[in-house]
Amino acid sequence: MRIALAHHRTHHTPHSLLLLETNHGTYVLDTFTDKVKLWFQTPYNFEAREKSDRRWERFDQQRWRFADNF
C-alpha cells in the first residue's frame, strides 16, 4: 500500500488517498466513499505517489483532466 496526493477534478481540493497495488491494477481506498475503484476511475488528478523505495513520484500536471472533460 502507498500514499498518494491528488486533487478533486470538480471541487479542486487536495486530498490524500491510499493506493493498493495488485496484479489486477492499482485500487484507491478513499475516505470519501465506501467504493473501491481503480485509480483511473476516480474523480482525482494525481499529483504524486509514494514509491516502493519510499521516494515520491510526481505526475505531469499538464496532463490533468477537469470536470468538463472527465
C-alpha positions as CSV (number, residue, x, y, z in Angstrom):
1,M,0.0,0.0,0.0
2,R,1.2,3.5,-0.8
3,I,0.1,7.1,-0.1
4,A,-0.9,9.4,-2.9
5,L,-1.6,13.1,-3.2
6,A,-4.4,14.1,-5.5
7,H,-6.8,17.0,-6.4
8,H,-10.5,16.5,-6.9
9,R,-11.4,17.4,-10.5
10,T,-14.7,19.2,-9.7
11,H,-14.0,20.7,-6.2
12,H,-10.3,21.5,-6.9
13,T,-9.4,20.5,-3.4
14,P,-6.3,18.5,-2.4
15,H,-6.8,15.0,-0.9
16,S,-4.7,12.1,0.4
17,L,-5.5,8.6,-0.7
18,L,-4.3,5.1,-0.1
19,L,-3.3,3.1,-3.1
20,L,-3.4,-0.7,-3.2
21,E,-1.2,-2.1,-5.9
22,T,-2.2,-5.6,-7.2
23,N,-1.6,-7.8,-10.2
24,H,-5.0,-6.6,-11.4
25,G,-4.3,-2.9,-11.2
26,T,-4.0,0.0,-8.7
27,Y,-7.0,0.4,-6.5
28,V,-7.9,3.5,-4.5
29,L,-9.1,3.4,-0.9
30,D,-10.8,6.8,-0.3
31,T,-12.3,8.1,3.0
32,F,-15.0,10.0,0.9
33,T,-16.6,6.8,-0.4
34,D,-17.1,3.1,0.5
35,K,-16.5,2.0,-3.0
36,V,-13.0,0.7,-4.1
37,K,-12.2,1.8,-7.6
38,L,-9.2,1.6,-10.0
39,W,-7.2,4.8,-9.8
40,F,-8.3,6.0,-13.3
41,Q,-12.0,5.6,-12.4
42,T,-11.8,8.1,-9.6
43,P,-12.6,11.9,-9.8
44,Y,-9.0,12.8,-9.0
45,N,-5.9,14.2,-10.7
46,F,-2.9,12.6,-9.1
47,E,-0.1,14.9,-8.1
48,A,2.4,12.4,-6.5
49,R,2.6,9.0,-5.0
50,E,4.9,7.2,-2.7
51,K,7.1,4.6,-4.5
52,S,8.4,1.3,-3.0
53,D,11.8,2.8,-2.2
54,R,9.9,5.5,-0.1
55,R,10.7,8.3,-2.6
56,W,8.0,10.2,-4.3
57,E,7.0,10.0,-7.9
58,R,5.4,13.2,-9.3
59,F,2.9,13.2,-12.2
60,D,2.8,15.7,-15.1
61,Q,0.2,18.2,-14.1
62,Q,-0.1,19.5,-17.6
63,R,-2.0,16.2,-18.4
64,W,-4.6,16.8,-15.7
65,R,-8.3,16.4,-16.6
66,F,-11.0,18.6,-15.2
67,A,-14.7,18.1,-14.6
68,D,-15.7,19.4,-18.0
69,N,-13.5,16.8,-19.8
70,F,-13.8,13.9,-17.4
